[in-house]
Amino acid sequence: MSTKLSWVVGSAVSSSSEASGGEGGYVKGVVTYMVMDDLVVKPMSTISCVTLINKFNVQELGDLEEKVIDFGMDEAIKLLNASLHSKKVFTDIFFSKKEASA
C-alpha cells in the first residue's frame, strides 16, 4: 500500500477492436496471466512456467493438473475474505477439505 497509483480514464473499447487485437484497456495485445495462490499476478510465459516448476521442485510433469473453476459472486466474497486472512487464498477457497466434503 506504499505505491502511488494514477487513475487512467480511457474510452470504452468496442468489441470489434477487441476481436481484432486493437489496443485498449491496460494490456497491449494478447497476453495471458497467471494468478498465484498469494494473489501475485505474473505474465504467463514459458520462462515463468519453467521457473515455477523448478521453484516447487516438480519431478514429474505428469503430476501437474489443470483445474477449471466456476467463479461467481459467492466465490468472489470468499476470495475477498480469504485475501485478508491468508497467504494461500485459492487453496483455502477451492481446495480446502471443507469444500471437498461439501
C-alpha positions as CSV (number, residue, x, y, z in Angstrom):
1,M,0.0,0.0,0.0
2,S,3.0,2.3,-0.3
3,T,2.9,2.7,-4.1
4,K,1.1,5.7,-5.6
5,L,-1.2,4.7,-8.4
6,S,-2.7,7.0,-11.1
7,W,-6.2,6.7,-12.2
8,V,-6.4,6.3,-16.0
9,V,-9.5,7.5,-17.8
10,G,-10.0,5.7,-21.1
11,S,-12.6,5.4,-23.7
12,A,-14.7,2.2,-24.0
13,V,-13.2,-0.4,-26.3
14,S,-15.6,-1.6,-28.9
15,S,-16.0,-5.3,-29.4
16,S,-14.6,-5.0,-33.0
17,S,-11.3,-3.6,-31.8
18,E,-11.1,-6.2,-29.1
19,A,-11.6,-9.0,-31.6
20,S,-9.0,-7.6,-33.9
21,G,-6.4,-7.3,-31.2
22,G,-6.7,-3.5,-31.0
23,E,-5.1,-1.6,-28.2
24,G,-7.2,-0.6,-25.3
25,G,-7.5,-1.0,-21.6
26,Y,-4.5,-1.8,-19.5
27,V,-2.9,-4.6,-21.6
28,K,-1.4,-4.2,-25.0
29,G,-2.1,-7.1,-27.4
30,V,-2.9,-10.6,-26.4
31,V,-1.3,-11.5,-23.0
32,T,-2.1,-14.4,-20.7
33,Y,-1.5,-14.1,-17.0
34,M,-1.4,-16.5,-14.1
35,V,-2.6,-15.6,-10.6
36,M,-0.6,-17.3,-7.9
37,D,-2.0,-18.6,-4.6
38,D,-0.9,-15.5,-2.8
39,L,-2.7,-13.3,-5.5
40,V,0.5,-12.3,-7.2
41,V,-0.2,-11.7,-10.9
42,K,2.5,-12.6,-13.4
43,P,2.6,-12.8,-17.2
44,M,2.4,-16.4,-18.3
45,S,5.4,-17.3,-20.4
46,T,7.5,-20.3,-21.0
47,I,10.3,-19.0,-18.8
48,S,8.0,-18.1,-15.9
49,C,6.3,-21.6,-16.1
50,V,9.7,-23.3,-16.0
51,T,10.8,-21.1,-13.1
52,L,7.7,-22.0,-11.2
53,I,8.2,-25.8,-11.9
54,N,11.7,-25.5,-10.6
55,K,10.7,-23.4,-7.5
56,F,8.2,-26.1,-6.4
57,N,10.6,-28.9,-7.3
58,V,8.2,-30.7,-9.6
59,Q,9.8,-34.0,-10.5
60,E,7.2,-35.4,-12.9
61,L,5.3,-33.1,-15.2
62,G,2.5,-35.7,-15.3
63,D,1.8,-34.9,-11.7
64,L,0.6,-31.4,-12.7
65,E,-3.1,-31.0,-13.1
66,E,-5.2,-28.2,-14.7
67,K,-8.4,-27.3,-12.8
68,V,-11.1,-25.2,-14.3
69,I,-13.1,-23.4,-11.6
70,D,-16.5,-21.7,-11.9
71,F,-16.2,-18.3,-10.3
72,G,-19.3,-16.4,-9.2
73,M,-20.4,-13.9,-6.6
74,D,-20.1,-16.4,-3.7
75,E,-16.5,-17.2,-4.6
76,A,-15.7,-13.5,-5.0
77,I,-16.8,-12.8,-1.5
78,K,-14.8,-15.9,-0.2
79,L,-11.8,-14.6,-2.1
80,L,-12.0,-11.2,-0.6
81,N,-12.4,-12.6,2.9
82,A,-9.6,-15.1,2.5
83,S,-7.3,-12.5,1.0
84,L,-7.5,-10.6,4.3
85,H,-6.6,-13.7,6.4
86,S,-4.3,-15.9,4.3
87,K,-1.3,-16.1,2.0
88,K,-2.8,-19.2,0.2
89,V,-6.1,-17.8,-0.9
90,F,-7.0,-20.1,-3.8
91,T,-6.0,-23.2,-1.8
92,D,-8.2,-22.1,1.1
93,I,-11.2,-21.4,-1.1
94,F,-11.2,-24.0,-3.8
95,F,-9.1,-26.9,-2.4
96,S,-9.8,-26.9,1.3
97,K,-11.1,-30.1,2.9
98,K,-14.3,-28.4,3.9
99,E,-15.1,-27.7,0.2
100,A,-14.2,-31.2,-0.9
101,S,-16.5,-32.8,1.6
102,A,-19.4,-30.5,0.8
